[in-house]
């Protein structure tokens, strides 16, 4: 099967896990805040581990092979990480959106309904994850791509539930909260298609592409996910979840990648 199609389908499957995680809201199942924070911590741990073991380290290895220099590979990786984080920071500054923790951010939304502010925020969050899966497949390493897709899918489930529960807390109905959570996951195959296409067209794009995706995810972890898990006083549960997610993703990367 064509690698571009594989990357797209894998990122689509990972994105659909967001909707799968949000299913309990359709049945009115309440999730304790401590459990929600622990699950979000788990998602952060998976993303953190994926950033290093599945993106940064392979990016440096590919750079060494391409440039014949460890220093050059490390400098390209550093530039890629910085560029990925900078892009998400720019989107945060330019796009009108609303975070669950800090409230409205970005440009003046004008008369834009609040529901779209949440959608923009979650889109900023999920797009780099799909990009990471696509880039992982784009280099032709199906095992690494599969490891990334599995890890991102695992962390999307608790993330989707957390998003749906948060929307329910904002007064949205069960079906509407579920549909929005599902919709935010469907942005991932868009990022996946972009990533796998760009990297598969040029081998030179692989080292910066891998580390760019990592930088974007690292920014999201620090800027949004970890602050969200700590604001209710459940830091210990959130940290335990982060460690479990990190170790699980590391094991997935070692066994699959």
Buried (B, 14 or more C-beta within 10 A) or exposed (E): EEBBEBBBBBBBBBBBBBBBBBBBBEEEEEBEBBBBBBBBBBBBBBBBBBBBBBBBBBBBBBBBEBBEEEEBBBEBBBBBBBBBBBBBEEBBEEBBBBBBEEEBBBEEBEEBEEBBBBBBBBBBBBBBBBBBBBBBBBBEBBEBBBBBBBBBBBBBBBBBBBBBBBBBEEEBEBEBBBBBBBBBBBBBBBBBBBBBBBBBEEBBBBBBBBBBBBBBBBBBBEBBBBBBBBBEEBBEBBBBBBBBBBEBBBEBBEEBB
